[in-house]
Amino acid sequence: MLKRFIKWCDNMWYYYKYFIIAYIILGSTAIAIVYQFIERVIPDLRVGTYQVDLTIQERSFLMDYFTKAAIDVNNDGIVQVGLTPMSDYMQLRISIANQANSMLILKQDVFTEHAPLGAFASLDHIINKDHSSIKSNPEVIATNRKTGKKHVYGVPLSDNKIFRNMDLPESNLYIVMLRRDIKIASENQGYFDNAEKVIKMIMDDSI
């Protein structure tokens, strides 16, 4: 019986070995994909960086710093910050339109161009009496072209004592929060709550 089974295996291998190898490779790949999907960590805060070149150490520092204020909105037991680099202008437009990120780190010229267009959320409600230096900074205030009202739309990272010690490649970087879309599902509001917490922390560390 054993000899017949061994002979059958030999015949199968001789005639179908390439199919067997292909099935093994495909099966292993499928298992790996399913495992990564199940074990993946979904960020609790999504931050996009547009045309900002950061080293691995700087990216790690930013994520650790943001994690101090963010909370676990996914209930997966870990606070994770995702940094998404963008170099193409269309990527930036798409990120703003579909709110793929709740926060953006931009150069000053990009901030100045988009703030009056209502692309970013007003930060007026986050500012308190201790943030007078931010509210009096004309570079962070823009007049919304639709409403004609002035709002604070961003925070310059150069004013933050933590970022000053980082020696970032760009000295004129701004951090902004995207507007909450009323169509956003309630379970996704936590991402924007985290963005507010992080921006308030940055403001507090800029005093």
C-alpha positions in Angstrom: 0.0 0.0 0.0 2.8 2.4 0.9 4.7 1.6 -2.2 1.7 2.3 -4.4 1.2 5.6 -2.6 4.9 6.5 -3.1 4.7 5.6 -6.8 1.5 7.7 -7.2 3.3 10.7 -5.6 6.2 10.1 -8.0 3.9 10.1 -11.0 2.1 13.2 -9.8 5.3 15.0 -9.3 6.7 13.9 -12.7 3.7 15.0 -14.7 2.4 18.0 -12.6 5.4 19.3 -10.7 5.2 22.8 -12.4 1.5 23.1 -11.5 2.2 21.9 -7.9 5.0 24.6 -7.6 2.7 27.2 -9.0 -0.1 26.3 -6.6 2.3 26.4 -3.6 3.5 29.9 -4.6 0.0 31.2 -5.2 -1.2 29.7 -2.0 1.6 31.2 0.0 1.1 34.6 -1.5 -2.7 34.4 -0.7 -2.0 33.4 2.9 0.5 36.3 3.3 -1.9 38.8 1.8 -4.8 37.6 4.1 -2.5 37.7 7.2 -1.3 41.3 6.4 -4.9 42.4 5.9 -6.0 40.9 9.2 -3.0 42.2 11.2 -2.7 45.6 9.6 -2.8 48.6 11.9 -5.1 51.4 10.8 -3.8 54.8 11.7 -5.8 56.8 14.3 -4.4 60.0 12.8 -3.6 60.5 9.1 -1.2 63.3 8.3 -0.2 64.2 4.7 3.1 66.0 3.9 3.3 67.9 0.7 6.7 68.5 -1.0 8.4 68.1 2.4 11.5 65.9 2.4 11.8 64.2 5.8 14.4 61.7 6.9 13.4 58.4 8.6 14.4 59.9 11.9 12.3 63.0 11.4 9.3 61.0 10.3 9.7 58.8 13.4 10.0 61.9 15.6 6.8 63.4 14.2 4.8 60.3 14.6 6.0 59.9 18.2 5.2 63.6 19.0 1.7 63.4 17.5 1.0 60.2 19.3 1.3 62.1 22.6 -2.0 63.9 22.0 -3.8 61.4 19.8 -6.0 58.7 21.2 -7.0 55.2 20.0 -10.1 55.8 17.9 -10.0 52.3 16.2 -10.1 50.4 19.5 -7.3 48.2 18.3 -5.2 48.8 21.5 -2.5 51.0 19.8 -2.3 54.6 18.9 -0.8 54.8 15.4 0.0 57.9 13.3 0.3 57.5 9.5 2.4 60.0 7.5 1.7 60.1 3.8 4.2 61.9 1.6 2.9 63.7 -1.4 5.0 65.3 -4.2 2.4 65.8 -6.9 -0.1 68.7 -6.9 -2.9 66.4 -8.0 -2.3 64.2 -4.9 -2.7 67.3 -2.7 -6.0 68.3 -4.4 -7.3 64.7 -4.1 -6.3 64.6 -0.4 -8.1 67.8 0.3 -11.2 66.8 -1.7 -11.7 63.3 -0.3 -10.2 64.1 3.1 -7.8 61.1 3.0 -5.8 62.9 5.7 -7.2 64.9 8.6 -4.0 67.1 8.8 -1.5 68.4 6.3 2.0 69.7 6.6 2.7 72.3 3.9 5.1 75.0 2.9 4.1 78.6 3.5 3.4 79.4 -0.2 1.0 76.4 -0.5 -0.7 77.4 2.7 -1.1 81.0 1.6 -2.6 79.9 -1.7 -5.2 77.5 -0.3 -6.2 79.0 3.0 -8.5 81.7 1.4 -10.2 79.1 -0.7 -11.7 77.4 2.4 -9.6 74.2 1.9 -8.7 74.1 5.5 -10.6 74.1 8.8 -10.7 77.3 10.9 -8.7 76.9 14.1 -10.4 79.8 15.9 -12.3 77.5 18.3 -9.0 75.8 19.4 -7.2 79.0 20.2 -7.5 80.3 23.8 -6.1 83.3 25.7 -2.7 81.7 26.0 -2.3 81.5 22.3 -2.3 85.3 21.7 1.0 85.1 19.8 -0.7 82.8 17.2 -3.9 84.8 16.9 -1.9 88.0 16.3 0.3 86.5 13.7 -0.9 87.8 10.3 0.8 85.0 8.4 -1.7 82.4 9.8 -4.8 84.5 9.2 -6.6 84.5 5.9 -9.9 86.0 4.6 -12.3 83.3 3.4 -13.3 84.4 -0.2 -16.8 82.9 0.2 -17.7 84.4 3.6 -15.4 87.4 3.7 -14.5 86.5 7.3 -11.0 86.2 8.7 -9.9 83.0 10.4 -6.7 81.3 11.7 -6.1 78.4 9.4 -2.7 77.1 10.3 0.1 77.0 12.8 3.8 77.6 11.8 6.0 74.8 13.0 8.9 77.2 13.3 7.2 78.7 16.4 7.0 75.4 18.1 9.8 74.8 20.6 9.8 71.0 19.8 10.2 71.5 16.1 12.8 74.2 16.5 15.1 71.5 17.9 14.5 69.2 15.0 16.3 71.2 12.4 13.8 70.4 9.7 14.9 70.8 6.1 12.2 73.6 5.6 11.9 76.4 8.1 8.6 77.7 6.7 6.3 74.7 7.3 2.7 75.1 8.4 0.4 72.5 9.8 -3.3 72.6 9.0 -6.5 70.6 9.6 -8.9 69.7 6.9 -12.6 70.7 7.2 -15.0 68.2 8.7 -17.3 67.2 6.0 -20.9 66.8 7.2 -21.1 63.7 5.1 -18.4 62.0 7.2 -19.7 59.0 9.1 -19.8 59.4 12.8 -17.2 56.6 13.3 -14.7 58.7 11.3 -15.1 61.8 13.3 -12.5 60.5 15.7 -9.8 61.2 13.2 -10.6 64.9 13.2 -10.9 64.9 17.0 -7.4 63.6 17.1 -6.3 66.3 14.6 -7.7 69.0 16.9 -5.9 67.5 19.9 -2.6 67.4 18.1 -2.9 71.0 16.8 -3.8 72.2 20.3 -0.7 70.5 21.6 1.4 72.2 18.9 -0.1 75.5 19.9 0.5 74.9 23.6 4.2 74.1 22.8 4.4 77.3 20.8 3.7 79.6 23.8 
